[in-house]
Amino acid sequence: MQASSAISEKTTSGSWGGGEKPLVAGYGKLMMWWFIVSDALTFSGFLVAYGFSRFKNIDSWPIADEVFTHFPFLHGVDAPMYYVALMTFILIFSSVTMVLAVDAGHHNNKNRVAFYMLLTIIGGAVFVGSQAWEWKNFIKGEYGAVELQTGKILQFYDLEKNKRIPIDEFAVSLTQERLTHEDNVGLWYVEESKLPEITLDEVLEGFNRNPNITVRLEAIDEKGKKIILNREEAESTISSATRVVKGANLYRNEYGNPLFADFFFFITGFHGFHVFSGVIINIIIFINVLLGTYEKRGHYDMVEKVGLYWHFVDLVWVFVFTFFYLV
Amino acid sequence: MAEHLHKLEIFRGLIKFKSNQQKIWGVLIFLSIVTAVEVALGILKPEILLNKFLGLKLINWMFIIMTIIKAYYITWDFMHIRDEKSFLKNTIVVPLLILIPFLLFILLVEGSYIFDVMLGGFKSWNF
């Protein structure tokens, strides 16, 4: 009897009595940190897988500068990377407003916490919107290309102007009888994907009539530039073309290797989902700040925890930006 | 509140800020400069930086180093790792520093190996 009471006294007093914080951080904050560690490893797995595929196709990977060239309201202007740079800046800035909100929380200043949280939410929403716009441009495509029997992509190049030429600029429109098969006018159990607006025959006819047009391969030279064939080589290569490709989906894209689009959709999509959920969590915390929940509680630790998540999203973007757009 | 004391100097004490808010703006300016340099290099692509160094183009090494610098300042100042106990700091940073280079090493080496097989062999396919 005496012994057991001695033990219980020992285990309930001092350091064993609970309430100690060896890491000087609450449990919620620690859990958020370790979630971030695991999520960081998930993202590294994705980015390293991208690196693997890229090293495996080191001589034919699409060139990001040629893919992401759009800027809002500047239609047709070749603006590589400016828009992604702006998106990066928006995300870093929303990270800053988040730190300022956390800082205001340490001073228990409710109005300033609310104000900075609101700015953070706006920044996040602008970023998600920008990403959607990037996806739209990527899916829609710009120049168009043809796919060969081998699955490789051929892009068209104007030898006179020394730049790429979109297929709709040189394709000759031919009258055509072929319509997309729909189940209400024929065999209902046969499906067909939508026919392209410009058919392969039209592209090939346009190619034959314009001797100054040649093709660019997926393959790149030592300088990192796409290899451009001369006209005779182009004529023999294009004879095995099987279809016109415009834009991108998970199976093929006009930029080159299908894996490029697959990783683009998957990694930026997964990151965009993180940003989206971050915005939702920020809105919940923002409402709680307005309701005075944390003021009653006496501390703004919750703001700090969502802050950590939000910065992590920014951190991941810094890496995605480097490996998808720069390297 | 002892938890909220901030270490206010960055660059190993080269710059010391008067308040935490000032430090936040200072770090933002630094991160913006690094991003601007990255974008400028990405657009200009100076010929001299396109030479290979240790398997990668010089310019890509610069991008990667600048990215790691940015990551350091985001975690250290925005996520307040600088102000945490060193034990907490290490439980977060050390696993990542061990596991990520490990993963990178294995997959990138294997990726280039498969590239060589495809190049030298008589098969080519997409997987």
Interface residues (C-beta under 8 A of the other chain):
Chain A: P22 L23 V24 A25 L30 W33 W34 I36 V37 A40 L41 S44 G45 V48 A49 G51 F52 S53 R54 F55 K56 N57 I58 D59 D65 P80 M81 Y82 A85 T88 F89 I92 F93 S95 V96 M98 V99 L100 D103 H106 G151 K223 G224 N257 P258 L259 G307 L308 H311 F312 D314 L315 V318 F319 F321 T322 Y325 L326 V327
Chain B: M1 A2 E3 H4 N20 Q21 I24 W25 L28 L31 S32 T35 A36 E38 V39 L41 G42 I43 L50 K57 N60 F63 I64 M66 T67 K70 A71 I74 T75 D77 F78 M79 E84 K85 F87 L88 T91 I92 P95 L96 L99 I100 L103 L104 L107 L108 E110 G111 S112 I114 F115 M118 L119 N126
